[in-house]
Every structure is written in C-alpha cells, then in structure tokens.
Amino acid sequence: MKAALLTEIGKFEIRQIPDPKIFNDTDVLVRIKTIGVCGSDIHYYKTGKIGSQIIKFPFIIGHETGGVVELTGNKVAKVKPGQRVAVDPAVSCGHCDQCTTGRENTCRKLLFLGCPGQLQGCLCEYIVIDEKSCFPIKDTTTFEQATLSEPLAIGVYSVDRSMITLSADTAILGAGPIGMSVFHALRARGNNNVFITDKIEDRLNFAGTLNPRWSGNPDRTDIVKEISKINPLLMDVVFECSGDPRAVIQAIDLLKPGGTLVIVGITETDEISFPIHELRRKEITIINIRRQAHCTQKAIDLLEQGKINMDAMATHHFSLEEIQKAFDMVAGYKDGVMKAIISI
C-alpha cells in the first residue's frame, strides 16, 4: 500500500509498504478515505516527540480518520465489509483497573494510532484496528464529518468532565480545532456566555461564526482586564486549548474563586510552572483531559442529528502526495487553515 512516512523531523516520504494483515478475530481492515491533520501530529512533525513518546524514524503518524470496512476477523459483529465508519484511534485492553472503572482513555495498555511504540498511524491506504474502534456512520455522513468526529469527541468529553452549568461564564483559550470543538459542544448544550481568545486573527474570525459573547487577541489586548469589564466576577470555567504555558497562567487569572481550569491543549514543553498561592487562595479545581472516553458515538450523533455542523472546519484539502505542503501549512498557521484534510 501507499503510505506517507515521517522520515525525520519536518520531512515526509511517500513509499510503498506491505498491506496490514488481520491477525485477531476482532480485527477490522479499513480502507482509509480521509485523514485530519491534528495538533499532536504537528508536535511529532516539528519535534519528533510528545513528552516521553519519541518517534523512531521512519514512522507513520495520523489518527483522525474515516473509511470503509474491507475485511473483518471471524468474530467481528459490530461492522461488516462495505460499511462506512469513523475510527476511534484508541484501543484499550478492557481488563485493567482503568478500563473496568470506565477510564479506557487511561488504560494501562492503551494503544493509539500514530503514537510511537504503539500503533502505526493512518496516513496510508489501509489500517487494521479492533472492531470496538469502528463506529458505523450513515450513508449521508461524509468521510470528512467522520474524521472531524474525533476532535469533536474530545470537545464533548472536555465539556462533560467540566460539569459546567448552563448559566456558567466560560472562556476558551485557543480557537483552533480543539478549542472550536469545545465551543461547538458548549453551544449544543445551550451555553451562551462563552468568551474566546486566540493570537491568530483568522481563528478569532472563524470563532465569530458561533457568536461568542466576547473574543480577543492576547497579543493585542489585556484579556483579563477586558473580560473583567464585562464580567467583574470573572469566569466559572476556563478551557485551555492552546497548549501555550502562558495561557495556563492567564486561565488562572481569569477564574473566579472556586472556578475550574480544564487543561485540554498539549504543550511542547515537558514542565510548566503554576502560581501555586493563587491556585490555593482561589481554591481552583484543575481537570486534565487525556483524549476522550465514551464520546465518539456522542460526537457522531451530534453531527448526524444536525445539532452540530463542523463542515466549515475542513478549510483545506490535500492528496497524500501533498502531505508535506499540508503539514507545512498547518505547522505555520498559513492561509487561515483550521483543519487540513488529506484524501486518499
């Protein structure tokens, strides 16, 4: 099959490699149709690692995808050949202490598409994955929508974990694909008091389509001061979706006493510092988001029922042969890119 291999930092090569094979009774062979370029993919592209997850080159990255079932193992009951599917990139063991308590996203033996030392990614023509990661989609659902259900699932999970009330004053720091997924999830629930920030004007303009109560650029204005003018009591919940360590500190400044900081973004640094006395005085609750759990079907349902429309998120389209151009565009935040979609 044809595959895009990351051969060194910042460089892809298109190669022919052997087709993956079904080995287990619950395996599913999926023909890939579309892949979304995720921020975590960009971390691997720019630095070759995320924390302790270090790529051994060459390696296939990519995990946001939709496709068609080609072949199934003997005991697969969830899907059948010819069926269109969205793919949850995480495969949990189902037996450890985390899985048995409903925390499959922190499974002790978790395997994830495009994660070094775990599973080969989906920037290729075919993947083999366990049937529990395959979610049927309607014939009217596009493969792009199936692909976008992956970041949306993270947004839905983040909002669920926050335990946010409908009347809560909420800020989202970072209006990229994950920040917008959180925004869509909040809107679908009926949350209206949403403030949003980003350093990229194109993304602020994009966020404007969901009519935030206020939006601003932290490089051009004092975010805390401006939001305080509108909401003197400050925020109940802040979703940090940018991965910028400075935004984490800003989130703490924006929170009222008893507020909740939800850390969704992935930083490029291994450590960040917190103003511990401010956290203590305000008694801030911190929730870390590790991908998502039990939210893929929720995301698909929201898309298929028309409660969320993320079609506009797919701003740029590329073939697999244009992979270098796609990643350079996303890594450089060029041409107003929100989500680059690779089609095979």
N, C-alpha and C positions, 0 to 999 in steps of 0.2 A: 504494500500500500504506500501511498504518498504521505509524507509527514514533514512538518516543519520542526527541525531540531534546533534548540538553542545550543550553539557550539562553543560560545564564550560570551562574556558579558557584552551585551549590545549587538550580538550577531546571530542571525538565523541562517540555516541552510536547508533547502528542500531536498529530501532524499527519498529513495525507495527503501522501505524496510519490510520485514516479513509481516503478514497479516496476523493479528492476535487470534488465539485459538480458545475455544471453550474447553475448560478442564473440569469444572464442577457442575453438578446437576442443576444448580440455581444460577448459573452464568447466563448472561444475555449478550449477544453480539449486536452492537448498534452501529448502523451506518450514520456517521456524523453529517449533519446538514449545515448547522451554523454554530459558531463559537463566539462568545463575547470576550473582549479584552478587559480583564479585571485589574484593579489597582494592585492586587497582590502579584499578578503576573508581571506588572511593571517593576515591582520590587526585585523579583528574580532577574528580570531583564537588565536592570540598572546596577544591581549589586551582587547578584548571584546567590542571594540568601534572604531569608526572613528569620531573624533570631538564630536559633541553632539548626534550622533547616537550610542546609547548604547544598547547592547543586553540584553534582559530579557530572561534568560535561562529557559528551552531549546528552541532552535530556529534552523530553517533550513536556512543555508546560500547558496550561489551559484547563479550565474546569467548568465554565459556564457553557452549556451546550444543549442542543435538541437534535433529534434524529429519528431514524426509522429502525425498528427491530428487524434484523436479518435472520437470526437463528437463535434458538434457545436450548438450554440444557433440559435433561429429561424430566426434571421436577418443577420446572417453571410453570406457574399458574397465573401470575399477575398480568403477563403480556404475551403476545403471540406474534409470529412473523408478519410483517407488513404494518404493524401498529406504530403510530406516531407517538413519540414520548419526549417528555422533558426529563432531564437527568439530575438527580441529587448527587453531587460529586463525592459525598462522604459515604463510606461503607464501615459500619460498626460491627463489632463481634456479636452483640446481642446477649452476651453471657456475663460480662464483668460487672463489678459493683455499680459502675456508672450507667451502663445500659439497663440494668434491672431496676434502676430508680428513675428511668426516663431521661437520662442525660447522655444520649447517644453521641452528642457533639463533643463530649469529653471522654469518650470511650478509651479504655487503656490500650486498645489495639487498633485504634482508628486508622483507616486507610483513606487517602484523599487523592482525587485525580490531580495530576500535575504537581504533587508535593514530593520533593526529593526523599528518596528512601522508602516511598510508599507506593503510589500508583503512577504509571505513565499518564501524561495528560491527554487532552483531546484535540490538539492541533494536528489532526491526522484524519484519515478517511474512516477508520473503524476503531472502536474500543470494545473491550469485554468488561462488563461490570455486573454485580449481583442484581438479581431481579428487584430487590427491595429499593434499589436506587432508581428504578424506572417508573415513571408516572405517566400513564396514558393521557393524551390530550385529544381534544375534539378535532375533527377534520377542518373546522372553521378557524382553529387556532393556528397561527403561523409558527414556524420554527423560530423566528426572532422572538416572539412572545414566550415560547418555551424557554429560550435562552435567558430572557430577562426575568423569568420567574425565579432564577437562582439569587440574584441580588435582592429582588423583592422579598424573597423568603427571609433574608437577613433583616430587612427593614421591618417586616411583620414580627419577627422574633424579638427584635430590639424593643419595639413598642410594647409587645406582650410582657417582656421582662420588666419594663419600667413601671408597670402597674399604674400608668398615668390615668388621671380622671379626665372627663370631657371638658371640664372648666379650667384645667391646668394651663398656666402660662409656660410656653415651651420654646426653647431655642435649639436650632440645629446649626452646628458649626461645621461648614463644609457642604457645598451644594453639588458635589459630584454624584456619580451613580448611586452610592450607598446613602448619602445624605438625601437625595431625591427619593430613594426607595422608602426611607423613614418618613419623609414628608407625605408621600402617597399613602402609606399605611395610616398615618395620623388623620389625613383627610378622609379616608374610607371609614374611620371610626367616628368622625364628626368633630375632631379637634380643630378649632378655628384660630386660637391665639398662638400662632406659630411665627416666631422670629427666625430669620435665617441669615447666615453670613458666608462670604467666600471672598477670596482675594482675586478671583477671575471674574471680570465683569460679564462675560458671556454666560457664565454659570448663574450669576445673580439674575440676569435677564431670563434665563431658562426657568429658574425657580419662580419668577414672577408670574408664570402661567398658572401656578396654583394659588396665586393671590395670598402671599404671606401677609401678616399684619405689618411687618417691617422687614426690610433687608438692607444690608450694608457691607461695605468692604473694610476689613480691619486695617488695611494698609492706608486707607484714606480718611478714616474717621475713628474716633474713640467709641468703640462699640458699647462698652459698659455705660459710658456717660449718656449716649444717645438712647439706649434702651431704657435707662433709668428715668429719662424724661417722660417716656410713655408709660412705663410700669415701675413706679418708685419702689415697690416691694420686691422687684426682680423676679427671677424665674423659679418655677416649681421643679422643672426637669430640663436638663441640657443634654442633648445627644452630641457627643464629639465624634464627628465623622470624617475629619480631615487627616488625622494621623500626625498633625503638627503638634509637637510638645508644648509650644506656646499657646495653642488653642486650649489645651487641657487646663492650663493656669487661668486662662480667660474664662473658661467654663465655671471654674470655682468662684471667680469674682462675680459672675452673673447669677449665681444661685442664691436664693434666699435661705435663711436658716431652716434646716430640716429638708432641704432640697435633695434632688437625686442627680448624680452625674452618671450618664451611661456612655461608656467608652466603647465605641464601635470601630473607629479608624485604627489602622495599623501604622505604627511609627517606623521609621528607618533606623532609629537608634535603639540600642538594647536596654537603656535605662533612661528614665525621666525623673525629675525632682518635683515633689509636691510641697506646697506651703502647708505644712502639717498643722500649724497652730490655727490657721484659717479654717482648715477642714474640721478641726476639733471644735473650735468655737461655734461654727455653724452647724456642727453635727451632720455633715454631708454624708449621704449614702453613695457609695461607688459600686456600680454594676459593670462588670466586664462582659463583653459579648464575644463568644467563641463561635463564629459562623452561625449555625441555627439548628434547632431541633424541632421536628414535628410541624414545620411550617411550609414545606414545599407544596403540599396539596392545598393548604390555605391560600398560598400565593396564586396557584393555578386557578383556583375557584374565583378569587377576586378578579383575575384577568378575564376569565371566561364568562363570568356573570356581568361584566361591564362595570363593576364597581371601581375598578382602577384601569386606566388606559395609559400604558407606558410606551406606546408606539413611537412617540416623538423622541424617546431616549436614544433610539438607534439612529444616531446622526450621521454615521459614516459607514460605508460598506466596502469590503475588500475581498479579493480572492486569496487563496492560500499562498499563491506565488507573490502576493503583495504584502506578505506578513511583516517584512522589515519596515515598509512605509507605514503600515498601520501602527506598529509599536512605537516608532519614532514620533508619530503624530500624538499618540496618547501620552507618551512619556514627556513630551514637550508642551502639552496642553494647547496644541496648534489648531487653528481653523475652527474654534468653537466646539471641538469634539466633546461629546458627552459619553457616548458608548460606541466604540468601533465594533462592527460585526464582521466576522470572517465567514464566508460562504464556501462550501466545498461541493 
